[in-house]
């Protein structure tokens, strides 16, 4: 959702991926340009997941929107 409508490709990286049968987490970074002035944005995101029957049933991302 954050990157929908972008005409330029974003750079996405991830690390610290951990998971077990019920839960998971990862850190990921999205770097892209935003708006008419093409302001550079870097979002450092912490993601958490809940799994059931081998599928993601909950996914939450948290990051500082203003930073």
Secondary structure, DSSP 8 states (H G I E B T S, - for coil): -TTTT-SS--EEEEEEEEE-SSEEEEEEEEEEEETTTTEEEEEEEEEEEEEETTEEEEEEEE--S--
